[in-house]
Amino acid sequence: MTADMTDTIPVTLLTGFLGSGKTTLLNKLVCQPELADALVIINEFGEAALDHMLVAHSTENLVMEMSSGCVCCSIRGDLVKTLRDITWRFSRKGQRQFRRVLIETTGLADPAPIIHTLMTDPQVAPRYRLDGIVVTLDLATGMHTLDHHPEAVKQAAMADTLLLTKPDLATEEQLEVLHQRLDNINPAAPRWKVSQGEITADKLLNLGLFSTANKTNDVARWLKEEAYAPDALRPVAPVHGGGQAGFSMRPKTPEFGHQILHDINRHDDHIRAYCFAVDIPIPEETLMTWLEVLMSFVGSQILRVKGILNVEGNSKPIVIQGVQHIFHPPVTLPAWPSDDRRSRLVFITQDVEKDVIENIFNALCKA
């Protein structure tokens, strides 16, 4: 059974490690017209007060570990209650006063539980949809943060957009080293340099499958399968005058100095990012069994998956997306976005190689 996501409230998840500039960014963003009527949910332990009219507070700062060792599904009810209540708390004459929601997490937060809540909670999922994950990363301390805090690596791997903050405190060598490391962690997410929280809101909105303005889908932008090719160009985002972020591309493996390459090669964040394609329509039973096997055995290591599928017996494409072993209800698109009818799935995993995904699928097809 597929879901209709076009009438739900878009939610932007803003996360990033401690001191990476989330609050500064938020205070600048909510002054822009695109976010003037956004409702911002922050936790009670935020670094600074937010100068904005539509603010709700959540004490969601604890995730309990299950007996299996998985922490992705146990989330306290406070965030659910906050999301449930804001529709009437921030209403006037029966009309909701906000068009979108922005959730700021703590610097140590794993984004997965919040995403799971948006996808599956019966009180939340019918009303809200994940529009995008925006992650801030301090350029000056980024490598140290990624080296010593696995949650920061996970945040970067799951990001739809990466904001590289405090560029004035970083050297060109630090920037190049961090870019190459991010090439391996998350090759598809655009990277924007942000100085003093200055960036236009359009860089952070409508990152999901559907556009808020006209409720149309843009599969190519959302999937970004070309970014996972071995010879793909990678995003680089210099800052131009007036604090506006620019955007250019560079090869995946540029010619760096020996010392930089040496430093990069000693890092292994165990993150793998790749695109898996199937040329012929997939039998629905095979697809369901394949995903169930993956979720059962390596679900906690699949940080994110999204794809467009050609399912046997369906003339229209089906879109799926999931985080670890939780999937959003599949969405049927009105038509194929192009003449390409292949099924394409993007995986971002932790210690799960591409051939594992392919071999399981091929074995099921033969069976």
C-alpha positions in Angstrom: 0.0 0.0 0.0 1.5 3.3 -1.0 1.2 6.7 0.7 0.5 10.2 -0.4 3.2 12.6 0.8 2.1 15.7 -1.0 -0.3 17.0 1.7 1.9 16.4 4.7 3.9 19.1 6.6 7.6 19.1 5.5 10.1 18.7 8.3 13.8 19.8 8.0 16.1 18.1 10.5 19.1 20.3 11.5 21.9 18.5 13.2 25.6 18.8 13.7 28.2 18.3 16.4 28.5 20.6 19.4 29.8 24.0 18.6 29.3 23.7 14.8 27.1 26.8 14.6 23.6 25.5 14.5 22.0 28.2 16.7 23.8 31.0 14.8 22.5 29.5 11.6 19.0 29.2 12.9 18.8 32.8 14.1 19.8 34.0 10.6 17.5 31.5 8.8 14.3 32.4 10.6 14.7 36.1 9.5 14.3 35.1 5.9 10.8 35.1 4.3 11.0 31.4 3.3 11.2 30.4 7.0 9.3 33.3 8.6 6.3 31.0 9.1 8.3 27.9 10.0 7.9 26.4 13.4 11.2 25.5 15.1 11.5 22.8 17.6 14.6 23.0 19.8 15.6 21.1 22.9 15.7 22.6 26.3 19.5 22.5 26.3 20.1 24.7 23.3 23.2 26.9 23.3 21.3 30.2 23.0 17.8 31.5 22.8 16.1 31.7 19.4 14.7 35.1 18.4 11.6 33.7 16.6 7.9 33.8 17.2 7.1 30.1 16.4 9.2 28.1 18.8 8.4 24.9 20.6 10.6 23.0 23.1 11.2 19.3 23.3 13.3 17.5 26.0 14.0 14.7 23.6 17.6 14.0 24.5 17.7 10.4 25.5 17.6 7.2 23.4 17.4 3.9 25.3 19.4 0.9 24.0 17.4 -2.2 23.3 18.6 -5.7 24.3 19.7 -6.3 20.7 22.1 -3.4 21.0 20.1 -1.3 18.5 19.2 2.2 19.6 17.4 3.4 16.5 13.8 2.5 17.5 13.6 3.5 21.2 12.6 7.1 21.4 10.9 8.9 24.2 7.4 10.2 23.7 8.2 13.9 24.2 8.9 14.6 20.5 5.8 12.7 19.4 3.7 14.8 21.9 5.4 18.0 20.7 4.7 17.3 17.0 1.1 16.2 17.8 0.3 19.3 19.9 1.9 22.1 17.8 -0.9 21.9 15.2 -3.4 23.2 17.8 -1.0 25.1 20.0 0.1 27.3 17.1 -3.2 27.8 15.5 -5.5 30.8 15.2 -9.2 30.6 14.5 -8.8 26.9 13.7 -6.0 27.6 11.1 -2.5 26.3 11.5 0.0 29.2 11.6 3.0 27.4 10.1 3.8 25.8 6.8 6.9 23.7 7.7 8.8 22.5 10.8 12.5 22.7 11.5 13.9 20.4 14.3 17.2 21.2 15.8 18.8 18.3 17.6 21.5 18.2 20.2 25.1 17.9 19.0 25.4 14.3 20.2 22.1 13.2 18.7 21.7 10.2 16.3 19.3 11.4 13.6 17.8 8.0 13.1 15.2 7.9 16.0 13.7 11.2 14.9 13.5 10.1 11.3 11.9 6.8 12.4 9.3 8.8 14.3 8.4 10.8 11.2 8.2 7.7 9.1 6.2 5.3 11.3 4.6 6.8 14.4 0.8 6.6 13.9 0.3 10.1 15.4 3.1 11.7 13.4 3.5 10.0 10.1 0.1 10.9 8.6 0.8 14.6 9.2 4.5 15.1 8.6 7.2 14.1 6.1 10.9 14.4 6.1 12.0 17.1 3.7 15.7 16.9 4.4 18.6 16.4 6.8 20.9 19.4 7.1 24.2 18.9 8.9 26.6 21.5 10.1 30.3 20.6 10.3 33.0 23.0 11.7 35.8 23.3 9.1 38.5 24.0 11.6 37.8 21.0 13.8 35.9 18.8 11.4 38.6 16.1 11.0 39.2 15.9 14.7 35.4 15.6 15.3 35.0 12.9 12.7 38.0 11.0 14.2 36.8 11.0 17.7 33.0 11.0 17.5 31.2 8.2 15.5 27.9 10.0 15.8 29.4 12.9 13.8 30.3 10.5 11.0 26.8 9.1 11.1 25.3 12.6 10.9 27.5 13.5 7.9 26.7 10.2 6.1 22.9 10.7 6.4 22.9 14.4 5.4 21.0 15.7 2.3 23.1 18.9 2.6 26.3 19.6 4.4 27.0 23.1 5.8 30.8 23.7 6.3 30.9 26.4 9.0 33.7 28.7 10.3 35.6 28.8 7.0 37.7 31.8 8.2 39.3 29.5 10.9 40.4 26.8 8.4 43.4 26.5 6.1 43.1 25.5 2.5 44.8 22.2 3.4 42.2 21.5 6.1 39.5 22.2 3.6 40.9 19.9 0.9 41.5 17.0 3.4 38.0 17.3 4.8 36.5 17.4 1.3 38.2 14.2 0.3 37.0 12.5 3.5 33.5 13.6 2.9 33.7 12.2 -0.7 33.9 8.8 0.9 31.3 9.4 3.6 28.6 11.1 1.5 29.4 11.8 -2.1 26.0 13.1 -3.1 25.2 15.8 -0.5 26.0 19.4 -1.7 28.4 21.2 0.5 28.0 24.9 1.2 30.5 27.1 3.1 28.7 29.1 5.7 30.2 32.1 7.4 28.5 33.6 10.5 25.3 31.6 9.7 24.8 33.4 6.4 23.1 31.2 3.7 20.0 31.6 1.7 17.1 29.4 2.9 16.5 27.9 -0.5 19.7 25.8 -0.2 18.2 23.9 2.7 14.5 23.5 1.7 12.8 21.2 -0.7 15.5 18.6 -0.4 13.1 15.7 -0.4 11.2 14.0 -3.2 8.4 16.5 -3.4 8.5 20.3 -3.8 6.5 22.2 -1.3 5.4 24.9 -3.8 3.9 22.8 -6.6 3.8 19.3 -5.0 5.7 17.8 -8.0 8.5 15.3 -7.7 12.1 15.6 -8.8 13.5 12.1 -8.7 16.8 12.9 -10.4 17.7 15.6 -7.8 16.5 13.5 -4.9 18.3 10.3 -5.9 21.5 11.8 -7.3 22.6 8.4 -8.6 25.3 10.0 -10.8 27.2 11.0 -7.6 28.0 7.4 -6.8 29.8 6.6 -10.1 33.5 5.9 -9.6 34.6 8.9 -11.8 31.9 11.3 -10.5 32.5 14.9 -9.9 32.2 16.0 -6.3 30.5 19.1 -4.9 32.6 22.0 -3.7 31.1 25.2 -2.3 33.2 28.3 -2.0 32.0 31.4 -0.3 31.5 34.5 -2.6 31.0 38.1 -1.7 28.0 39.1 0.4 28.0 35.8 2.3 26.2 33.9 -0.5 27.4 30.4 -1.1 28.6 29.4 -4.6 28.7 25.9 -6.1 31.2 24.2 -8.4 32.4 20.7 -9.0 35.8 18.9 -8.8 37.1 15.4 -9.6 36.6 12.8 -6.9 40.3 12.2 -6.5 42.2 15.4 -7.0 46.0 15.6 -7.1 46.9 16.5 -3.5 50.3 16.7 -1.9 51.8 13.5 -0.5 51.3 14.5 3.1 47.6 15.1 2.6 47.0 11.8 0.8 48.9 10.0 3.6 46.7 11.6 6.2 43.5 10.8 4.3 44.4 7.2 3.8 44.8 6.4 7.5 41.1 7.2 8.0 38.4 4.6 7.5 35.0 5.6 8.7 33.6 2.3 7.6 30.9 4.2 5.5 30.1 2.9 2.1 28.0 4.8 -0.4 26.9 3.2 -3.7 24.0 2.9 -6.2 22.5 -0.5 -7.1 20.6 -0.8 -10.4 18.4 -3.6 -11.8 17.6 -3.5 -15.6 14.4 -5.6 -15.6 11.2 -5.3 -13.6 11.5 -6.9 -10.1 8.9 -9.4 -9.0 7.2 -7.9 -5.9 7.9 -11.1 -3.8 11.6 -11.0 -4.7 11.8 -7.3 -3.8 10.1 -7.8 -0.4 12.2 -10.9 0.5 15.4 -9.1 -0.5 14.6 -6.0 1.7 13.5 -8.2 4.6 16.7 -10.2 4.5 18.8 -7.0 4.4 16.9 -5.4 7.2 17.0 -8.6 9.3 20.7 -9.2 9.0 22.4 -5.8 8.4 19.5 -3.4 9.0 21.3 -1.4 11.7 24.3 -1.0 9.4 22.2 0.5 6.5 22.2 4.1 7.5 20.0 5.2 4.6 18.4 3.8 1.5 16.3 5.5 -1.2 15.3 4.4 -4.6 12.9 4.3 -7.5 11.6 0.9 -8.4 10.2 -0.8 -11.5 8.0 -3.5 -9.8 6.6 -6.3 -12.0 2.9 -5.7 -12.8 3.1 -1.9 -12.0 3.1 0.6 -14.9 4.1 3.4 -12.5 7.3 3.8 -10.5 7.4 3.2 -6.8 9.6 5.2 -4.5 11.0 3.8 -1.3 13.2 5.3 1.4 14.4 4.0 4.7 16.7 4.5 7.6 18.3 1.4 9.1 15.6 -1.2 9.3 12.6 1.1 9.1 11.0 2.0 5.8 8.6 4.8 5.0 5.4 3.5 3.3 6.2 3.3 -0.5 5.0 6.1 -2.7 3.6 5.5 -6.2 4.6 8.3 -8.6 2.1 9.4 -11.3 4.6 8.6 -14.1 8.2 7.7 -14.8 10.4 10.9 -14.7 12.3 9.8 -17.8 12.7 7.0 -20.3 14.9 5.2 -17.9 12.9 2.3 -16.5 15.6 0.7 -14.4 15.2 0.2 -10.7 17.8 2.3 -8.8 18.6 2.2 -5.1 21.1 4.3 -3.3 22.6 2.7 -0.2 24.7 4.4 2.5 26.0 1.7 4.8 28.4 1.0 7.6 30.6 -2.0 7.0 28.3 -3.4 4.3 29.9 -3.7 0.9 28.1 -3.3 -2.4 28.7 -6.9 -3.4 26.9 -8.2 -0.3 23.7 -6.3 -1.4 24.1 -7.5 -5.0 24.8 -11.2 -4.1 21.8 -11.5 -1.9 19.6 -10.0 -4.6 21.1 -12.3 -7.3 20.7 -15.4 -5.1 17.0 -14.6 -4.5 16.4 -14.1 -8.3 17.9 -17.5 -9.0 15.9 -19.1 -6.3 
